[in-house]
Amino acid sequence: MEYNVHTLPNGIRLLHVPSASAISHACIIVNTGSRDEPENKAGLAHFIEHLIFKRTEKRSTNQILNRLESVGADLNAYTTKEYTCVHASFLNPYLDRTLDLFNDILFHSTFPEEEMDKEKSVILDEISSYLDQPEEAINDDFEDMLFAGHALGNNILGTTESVQHFTREDVINFRKANYRTNEIVVAVLGNYTLNSVVNKGSKHFADVAENNPHKERVKPGMLPQSNTTIYKPIMQAHCILGTQAYSTHQSQKVALMLLNNYFGGNGMSSVLNLQIREKYGIAYTIESNFSPLSDTGIFSIYFGTDKEKQTKALSLIFKEIKKLREHPLNELQLQKAKNKFIGQIALGEENRIGLIISMAKSLIDHNKIDSLETIFEKINAVTTKQMADVTNEILDIEQLNIFTFCPIEE
């Protein structure tokens, strides 16, 4: 897909992606997330993401929320371990209005104490709600184990204790240390010329004060393999197997993405779904995931099942892993896996807000954006030997950590 990048004097980059649609999509991404939080401040990045919608120098909370919704647009935001993102979808005439609001909430929020107190209560409720969903909570607890002692293990929402003790000074100091203008991308996908996007982007972001403090992320170390069980008042057993994996900068990530998709990724035809759910009927949900980060990655297999079926489910997963390690994919099987993965990626391009966010992240991570053709070439270049090597390294049963939520005995 055609794109253009314009860098403002303060380091903020404007990404322009032309599209003939009447609907436009835009986002502003900051290269900071929960892994950048100071010790004992878990959840601070997510807390700030909530607060920016509460009050600015010129707008009240209601004015912020109605600024785009009043013209039928959709506005939202999220925080991950490495990013903070605000995004919107809107009719083409409202680009100026959207970029103006992005600027206002990202750079002119006032963080009043009374709004902070209210938002703490909202997030504490969010934490409680999340803990009531074991299929969600187990991911955070697993990552806390996988990255024990490192900020990557922090729950993005934080903890009840950490959230309660956030101060306005914490918020201001975090933004100053992490909202680096040379690590911010404003991306627009819509029916606009490059000049139009540059002019409007410059109008709203050129005056943002340059802020490029030195920041160096510390890579997590590898910990010994562990097997942990936590007993909870739940109906089903939930289990995750996984390990640290490749970063977004390692070439092996392409083979692992392909392996993940084949073994337990999207679709009903994955190996794990066919064997554990369809053949034996012992798990409603079973899937694998690979999430590359800037200096490491996470590969995991998740399933939920009745407690009495847990041991068999694990045994079947180990059986499929052993089979794949001992009998790597041949050329025909690999080509079928590539065709499936390439088709899914192509269909994913139809999700335009997801597309522009993905492109903005690529610009931050790699300072470039690969075309679909380049992405497909990288996938097609994966060999059976590379797949076998990645399979043997990542799917090493002796190195897979196991984390389980088990129902309490009645």
N, C-alpha and C positions, 0 to 999 in steps of 0.2 A: 504494500500500500504506500502511495506517495505521502511523504511528510517533509516538513521543513522545521528547522530549529533556529531560533533567534535568541541570542544571549544579551540580556540587559547589562548595563555597566555595573550594577550591584551583584551580578552573578546569577540572578534568577533567569531560568531558561523558559522560553515560550515555545511550545510544541504545537504546530499547526498540521492538522490532517484534514484535507478537503473531502467533502461528502455531498452528494446531490440531494440528500434527504431534507425534508422540511423540519425534521427534528434534529437538534444539536445536543452534544454531550460535552461536558467540560469537567476537569478536576484540577485540584491543586494538591500536590504530594510533597510532603516534607520527609526527608530521609532521617527519621527518628521514631523510635517506638519504645516498647517496654524494656528492651535490653539496655537502653541508655539511661535508665533511671538510677539515681544514687541509692546506696545501700539503705534499706529500711523505708524506701519510698515506692514500693511496688504499687503499680496502678496509676502513677502520676501522669504519664503520657495520655492514658485513656481519660483521666479526670479532666485534663486540659481540653481534650477533644470535646467533651461535654460542655465545658464552661464557655467556649468561644461562641456558643449560640445564645448566651444569657444576657449579655449587655455589651455594647460598644460605646465609643465616645459620642456617637450620633444616633444610635438606635437602641430601643428597648428590646426585650426578648420577643414581644409580640410583633414588633416591626421587622425583626430579623426573620422570624418564622413565616411571616406573611409576604415578605418581599418577593419571593419566587412563587410560593403557593398561590398567591392572588392572581397569577397569570397562568395557572395550571401546571407549573413546573414542579419537578421533584428534586428535593435537596436532602442529602444525607452525608454521613461521615462514618469512618471507622478507624480503629487503631490496631496495628499488628505488632509483632515483636521488633520490627525494623522500620515501619512506616506509619505516618499519620496522613489520612486522605480525606478531603472534602470533595464531594462530587455532585453534579446536577445534570438533569436532562430537561430540555426546554425547547420551545418554538424558536426558530431562527432569529426573530427580531429582538430577542431578549439577551443577547450575548453581553452587551454593555452592562445591563442590570446584574447579570450573573457574576461577571468579573469584579464589578464594584462591591458586591456582597462578599465575595471571596476575600478581597483585600480588607474589607472592614472587619470581618470576624477573625481573620488570621493575624492581622497586625494592629488592630485598634480596639481589641477587647479590653475591658476595664477590670474584670474579675472582682466584683464587689463581694464583700464578706458574706452578706445575707444570701447571695446567689450560691456561693460556695457551700454554705451550710445546707441549703435545700438540695443541691446536687449531690452532696455526700449521702444524704438519705436515699436519693434515687439509686445511686450506685450500690449502696448497701443492700437495697431490695433486689437489685440486679444480681448481686453475688449470691444472695439467698435463693433466688429463682434458679440460678445456674447450678447450685449445689443440689437442687432437687431433681436434676437431670443427669443421672450417672453416666449416660452415654456421652455426654458433653464434658462433665467434670473429670472423667478419667483421663482425657487427653492432657489436661493441665497437670494433673498429678503425675502422669507418666513423664511429661517433659520436665517437671520439677525433679524427678528422680534421675532422668537422663543427663540433666545439666546441673546436678546438685552443687550448690555453692557458687553458681554463676547466674548473672542476671537473666540469661536466656530461659532459666527455669521459672522465672517469676510468672505468676498468673497475670494476664493482661489487665484484668479487672482490679488486681490488687487483693489485699486481705481486709477483713473488717477492721483490724487494728491499724494498718497502714493508712487506709482511707480516712479514718476518723482523725488522724493527726496531721493531715495536709494543711499547710499554711499558705497564705497569699505569697509570701516570700519564696516558698518552695516552687510555686507556679512560675513566678517571674524569673527566678534563677534558672529553672529548667529550660524555659523558652530561650533565654539569652544564651545558654550554653549549647543548645541543640537545634534551634531554628536557624540554621546556617543558610544564607541566601544562595550560596553556590551549590546547595544540596536541595533546592526547591525547584520543582517543575510545574508550570501552569500549562495544561494541555487542553486543546480545543479541537473537536471533531465536528465539522459542520459545513454548510454551504457558504463559505467565506473565502475571500482572497487572502493571500499571505499578508498583503499590506494592511488589510482590515484587522486581522488578528494582531499584527505587530503594533499597529496604531492604538488599538483598544488595550492591548496588554501593557504597552508602555504608559498609557494614560493612567492605568490603575496600579502598576507595580514598579515603575521606574523610580519613584520617589521613596520606596522602601529603603531604609538605611541599610547599607552593606553590613553584614554580620557574618564573619567567617572565623570563629574561634577554632583553635586546634582541638580535634577530638580523635581519639584512637580507640577503636573497639578491641577488646581483649578476646582472643579466640578461646573457646572452652576446651578443656582437656578431656581425654577419654577416660572414663571411669570403669572399674571392673564390672563384669557382667553381674546382674542381680535378678532375683526372683522375689517379688513382693506381693503379699496378699493383704488386703484391708477388708475387714468385715463391716458390712453396712446393713441397715434395715431396708433392703430392696428385694424385689421379687426374682430378678434374673442375675446371673453372673455376667460380668463385663470384663473383657480381657484385651490387653494390648501387648503385642510383641514388637520390639523394634530396636533401632540402634542409630547412632550418629551416621550421617551419610555425606554425600558430596555437596560442595558449595555451588553457588550459581556460576562461579568462575572456573570450575573444573570440567574438563572435556567429557569425563565419564558420566556427567549428569544426563546427557542425552540418552545413553544406553540404559541408565537406571529409570528414566522417565518411561522409556519404552517397555522395560521389564515390569515396572509397576503397573502400567496400563494393561499389560498382558496377564499378569498374575492376579491382580485383585482390584484393578482400577474401574473406570466408568464402564457401565454396560452390564448386562446380565450374562454375557458369555465369557467373563473372566474365569480363570482356572479355579480360583477359590469359590466363586459363586456357584459354578457348575458342580463342583465336587462336594462342598460342605452344605450348601443350601439345597440345590436341585436334586442331587443324587441321594443324600442322606437325610435331608430335611431337619437338620439340627441347629440351624441358626438363621433367623430372619434377616439379620444384617451381618455381612462379612465383607470386608474391603481392605485394601492396602492404600497407603498414601506416601507420597514423596514430596517433601517441602524443602527446596534448596534455599539456604540463607547466604549472607554475604561471605561468611567464613566457615560454615559447616552446613549440615543439612539434617533432616529427620526422615527416616524411613520407618513406617509402622504398619502393622496388621491389626485390625480391630474386629472383634466379634462379640455378640451378645447371645446368650443361650440359657436354657434352664440349667440350674446348678448340677444336676445329675448327668448332663450331657457335656459339661465343660471339658472333662478329661478326654473324652472321645474326640471332641472338636479340635483340641490341641494336638492330639495324636494324628488326626487327619491332615492338619496343616503341616506338621513336621514331615508327614509322608509325602505331601506334594512338594515341599521344599527339597527333600532328599531326591525325589524323582527328577526335579528340574536341575539339580546340581550334578547328578550322575548321568543324565541324558539331556544335554543342552539342546536348545532349539536348532533344528536343521535349517537349511536355506529356505525351504518352502514355508515352514512354520514361522520363521522370522519375517519373511515377506508378507505373510498374512497379518502378522502383528503390526508391521509397519503400515500396511494399507488401512487397517482399522484406526490406528492412532492418527495418521494423516487426515483421514476423513473426519474424525472428531474435532481436530484442530480447525479444519476448514469450516465446519459448521459453527464452531465457537466464535468465528469472526462475525457472525450475525448479532452477537451480543455486543452492541456498539459501545455501551458504557464500560463493559468489561475490557473491550479492546483498547480504548483510549487510556484506561488506567494501566493496563499491561504495558503499553508502549511507553508511558511516562516512567514506569518503574524500570524498564529496560534502559531508558536514557540515563537514569540515576545510576544503575548498577554497572552498565557497560559503556556509557557515553555513545551509544549507537542503538539502532533498532533494526533487527534483521527482518527482511521481507519474508513473506510466506514461502517463496521459492527457496530462499536460503535455509529456512527452518526445515523444509522438506528434504533438502539436500543433506543436511546434517543427520536427519533421521535415516534416510536411505543409505548413508555412508556407514552406519553401524554394522559391524561384521558379526558373524556367529561367534568368533573367538572373543570379541569385546563383550558380547552378551554373556558368554560363559564366565569370563573373568569377573565381571560385575556381579553376576549371580553368586559365584563362589565367595566373593568378598563380603557382600551385603547380607546374603542369606546363609550366613554361617550360624548354625543352630547353637554352637558353643558360645557365640558372642551376642546372641539376641537377648535383650532384657525382657523380662516378663512382668507385667503389672496387672493385678486382678482386683476387681471389686467383687466380693463374694457375699451372698445373702447370709445373714446371721441365722444360726440354727434356732429353730423354734423349741 
